[in-house]
Amino acid sequence: MIDFIIAASFLLNPLLAFVFSLNLCILIIRVSKDEYSKVKANIIWICISSVYIIFTLTWMFGNISIASS
């Protein structure tokens, strides 16, 4: 199962990095305009994107260090 997630991360990580960056820019713009009521979806997408990217990178580098030992 984890091998599938790591393989899928090669396609999903760049896409989720783009989603993360875009939502972060929108969040900054909305907060600077005092539109705090419209930021909930952006915060959720930023959290999902960052957690998935960090999770898959941790597993990839963890598997590399275990395999090289």
C-alpha positions in Angstrom: 0.0 0.0 0.0 2.7 2.5 0.9 4.5 1.6 -2.4 1.4 2.8 -4.3 1.3 6.0 -2.3 5.0 6.7 -3.0 4.5 5.9 -6.7 1.5 8.1 -6.9 3.4 10.9 -5.2 5.6 11.4 -8.2 2.4 12.6 -10.0 0.5 14.1 -7.2 3.3 16.1 -5.4 3.9 18.6 -8.2 0.1 19.0 -8.6 -0.4 19.5 -4.8 2.5 21.8 -4.6 0.8 24.0 -7.2 -2.5 23.8 -5.3 -0.6 24.7 -2.1 1.1 27.7 -3.7 -2.1 29.0 -5.4 -4.2 28.7 -2.2 -1.5 30.4 -0.2 -1.4 33.3 -2.6 -5.2 33.6 -2.5 -5.2 33.3 1.3 -2.7 36.2 1.6 -4.7 38.3 -0.8 -8.0 37.7 1.1 -6.4 38.3 4.5 -4.9 41.6 3.3 -8.3 42.7 2.1 -9.9 41.7 5.5 -12.1 39.0 3.9 -11.6 36.5 6.7 -15.0 34.8 6.1 -13.8 33.3 2.7 -10.5 31.7 3.8 -11.8 28.4 5.2 -11.5 26.4 2.0 -8.1 27.7 1.3 -6.8 26.7 4.7 -8.2 23.2 4.3 -6.6 22.7 0.9 -3.3 24.1 2.2 -3.4 21.6 5.1 -4.2 18.6 2.9 -1.6 19.5 0.4 1.2 20.1 2.9 0.4 16.9 4.9 0.4 14.7 1.8 3.6 16.2 0.4 5.5 15.9 3.8 4.1 12.4 4.4 5.3 11.1 1.0 8.7 12.8 1.1 9.3 11.4 4.6 8.5 7.9 3.5 10.6 8.2 0.3 13.7 9.4 2.2 13.0 7.0 5.0 13.0 4.1 2.6 16.1 5.2 0.9 18.1 5.4 4.2 16.8 2.0 5.3 17.7 0.4 1.9 21.2 1.8 2.0 21.9 0.4 5.4 
